[in-house]
Amino acid sequence: IIITDSRAPRDGKFIERLGFYNPGTNPATIEINFDRTLEWLQKGAQPTDTCRAILSYKGILMKKHLLEGVKKGAFSEAEAEAKFNAWLEEKESKIQAKKDRITKDRDEKLKKAIEAESKVNEARAVEIAKKSEELAEIEEKAEVTETASEEVVEATAEIAEEPKKDESSPGEKPEKESAKAKTEESSEAKKVKVTAEEKITEPESKKENSKEKT
């Protein structure tokens, strides 16, 4: 908020800086030099539309109107001051009520947002717990299945080993029997050989005896 020559460009050189205005906040932030602005208005400065709304909001135009009434003799300066103070008090109460309402609305929105977020977090926690339980059940079933399969494999291995033992034991008897048969055959062969030798030696002894006699 500045005082500048009406013939100067908008962003050109200014005469005096009176304050600033920020419409980005709610309510809008306005900082202005009340007395210096009032003096410039009394000197004939013409505010723009936006500046006029700001001056009305801050009560500067109200104060200028009351002072003009004092000059005309409509009421005394004390009465004008009392009227202005009453107006200013009412204006400030309205502004404070608006600020309180805005703060309350913001707090309620924040509270609802926090509640909604907490509900989402609770639902997510329940879902995670459910999935954890399902995974635990799957792992338990997998362990039981693995243990059962190991028991089946061990039992099958034991059953497979038993027939081998049974097969090997009967197999040994034929070998023993065949060995026994071989020994018997060899002994019979020896007997046959001995008797054959005896038969062969007997004629030879008879010949020798006949020679001796001759």
Buried (B, 14 or more C-beta within 10 A) or exposed (E): BEBBEEEEEEEEEEEEEBBEBEEEEEEEEBEBBBEBBBEBBEEEBEBEEEBEBBBEBBBBBBBBEBBEBBEEEEEEEEEBBEBBEEBBEEBEEEEEEEEEEEEEEEEEEEEEEEEEEEEEEEEEEEEEEEEEEEEEEEEEEEEEEEEEEEEEEEEEEEEEEEEEEEEEEEEEEEEEEEEEEEEEEEEEEEEEEEEEEEEEEEEEEEEEEEEEEE
